[in-house]
Amino acid sequence: MSLLPEPLVLYVEDELLLHELVEVALREAGYEVAVAGSGSDAMAQLQTLAPVLKALVTDVDLGGEITGWEIGRHVRGVLPGLPVVYVSGGSEQEWTAQGVPHSVMIAKPFVPAQIVVAISSLINALDGISRPTQ
């Protein structure tokens, strides 16, 4: 049993079925998950979660005024090295222009394990960079 807290991932998704599938996969992989159902909900949660947040997974097309692209840029303004994974069913071609550097784009349809692998890879890469070498 680990004494370390589970890394916290903010997952932003407006489709309930996807939200439930990915949330379960992330929890089974050892992540704590905070869920936002809209861009405005995500922005509000970021104000309180920023100090403990380890990664962001966001759908791009959230059906509201705030897109996943905007959430990614905002979170990187607050937490410059935070791992970001974008998910989209039609906007993936915009990733190179709209996405933040060192992020990952996953196209729908996907399997939840793809999200877990992407988050784990980004967090491990970040840990490798921030660890001092001997």
Secondary structure, 3 states (H helix, E strand, C coil): CCCCCCCEEEEECCCHHHHHHHHHHHHHCCCEEEEECCHHHHHHHHHHHCCCEEEEEEECCCCCCCCHHHHHHHHHHHCCCCCEEEEECCCHHHHHHHCCCCCEEEECCCCHHHHHHHHHHHHHHHHHHHCCCC
